Amino acid sequence: MHDLAEGVTRFQRDVFPAKADLFARLATHHTPHTLFIGCSDARVVPELLTGSEPGELFVIRTAGNLVPAPGSGADGVAASIEYAVAALGVSEIIVCGHSACGAMTALAQGHDLSATPLVADWLRHADTSPDRLTTPTGDVAALVRQNVLTQLANLATHPSVARALSENTITLRGWVFDIGTGRVEELDPAGSGTVLGTP
């Protein structure tokens, strides 16, 4: 098992001194340019994936990269979105799904979630109702993509986001990260993708 205390020691000894000026500035300034909404999955690391420095991303991580619609009772997510947009003034929001997502696998394959009722309740925000879902049953990859589009639609209904969209001060993007290949696709509203970062 990775010793987290040793990791802190390495950070303080090797990383922090090399970035001392950056951290000195960050001690009094918090001006991220992007809100990154990703899955809680430990294999998806937004800063590593985007090559971002500390202070550049405001990150929300939820199981299944879900963004409940406003008023659904998921106040922590809604409050974080509002803070990023209205207080910090981010100019971009990315909703990033990923391959082999446990949440999407559970939904696509109809797993029994009775032993984890809070998880089951949370996953209702994926909205896999027959009238909304256009993916074949059991197709995890298709559901991952569909879910990103669903969460972008939910995100656009948050008042702070809707206001920023109407003022053309923010851009919403949907990404899908493939863990095994490192490939990142940006989805268009129809769900087809453009590969990012290809040499």
KAWO-V172321 format. One record per backbone hydrogen bond with DSSP energy under -0.5 kcal/mol. NH is the residue of the N-H (numbers start at 1). CO is the residue of the C=O. E is the energy in kcal/mol with one decimal. If there is no record, write none. Layout:
NH	CO	E
NH	CO	E
This chain:
4	2	-0.9
7	3	-1.7
8	4	-2.1
9	5	-2.1
10	6	-2.4
11	7	-2.4
12	8	-2.8
13	9	-2.2
14	10	-3.4
15	10	-1.0
16	11	-3.3
18	14	-0.7
19	15	-1.1
19	16	-0.9
20	17	-1.1
23	19	-2.5
24	20	-2.1
25	21	-2.0
26	22	-2.6
27	23	-1.4
28	25	-1.5
29	25	-1.0
33	56	-1.5
34	56	-1.4
35	92	-2.7
36	34	-0.6
36	58	-2.8
37	35	-0.6
37	94	-3.5
38	36	-0.7
38	60	-2.4
39	96	-0.5
40	62	-1.0
44	41	-1.9
45	43	-0.7
46	44	-0.6
49	45	-2.9
50	46	-2.1
51	47	-1.0
52	47	-1.7
56	53	-1.9
58	34	-2.9
59	57	-0.6
60	36	-2.4
62	38	-2.2
65	62	-2.4
66	63	-0.6
72	69	-1.2
75	73	-1.7
78	74	-1.9
79	75	-3.1
80	76	-1.8
81	77	-2.3
82	78	-2.6
83	79	-2.4
84	80	-2.4
85	81	-2.3
86	82	-3.0
87	82	-0.7
87	83	-1.3
88	83	-2.5
90	84	-2.2
91	33	-2.0
92	33	-1.0
93	171	-2.7
94	35	-2.7
95	173	-2.7
96	37	-2.9
96	94	-0.6
97	95	-0.6
97	175	-2.8
99	177	-2.4
101	98	-0.8
105	101	-2.5
106	102	-2.3
107	103	-1.8
108	104	-3.1
109	105	-2.5
110	107	-0.7
111	106	-2.3
113	111	-0.7
116	113	-1.5
120	116	-2.4
121	117	-2.3
122	118	-2.3
123	119	-2.5
124	120	-0.5
124	121	-0.9
125	122	-2.0
126	123	-1.9
127	124	-1.5
132	129	-1.7
133	129	-2.7
138	108	-1.2
139	136	-1.9
140	138	-1.3
143	139	-2.0
144	140	-2.6
145	141	-1.7
146	142	-2.6
147	143	-2.9
148	144	-1.7
149	145	-1.8
150	146	-2.3
151	147	-2.7
152	148	-2.1
153	149	-2.0
154	150	-2.3
155	151	-2.7
156	152	-2.0
157	153	-0.5
157	154	-1.5
158	155	-1.7
162	158	-3.2
163	159	-2.5
164	160	-2.0
165	161	-2.8
166	162	-2.2
167	163	-1.5
168	165	-1.2
169	164	-2.6
170	164	-0.6
171	91	-1.4
173	93	-2.7
174	187	-0.6
175	95	-2.9
175	173	-0.5
176	185	-2.1
177	97	-2.6
178	183	-3.1
179	177	-0.7
182	178	-2.4
184	196	-0.5
185	176	-2.5
186	194	-2.8
187	174	-3.1
187	185	-0.6
188	192	-2.6
191	188	-2.6
194	186	-2.3
196	184	-3.3
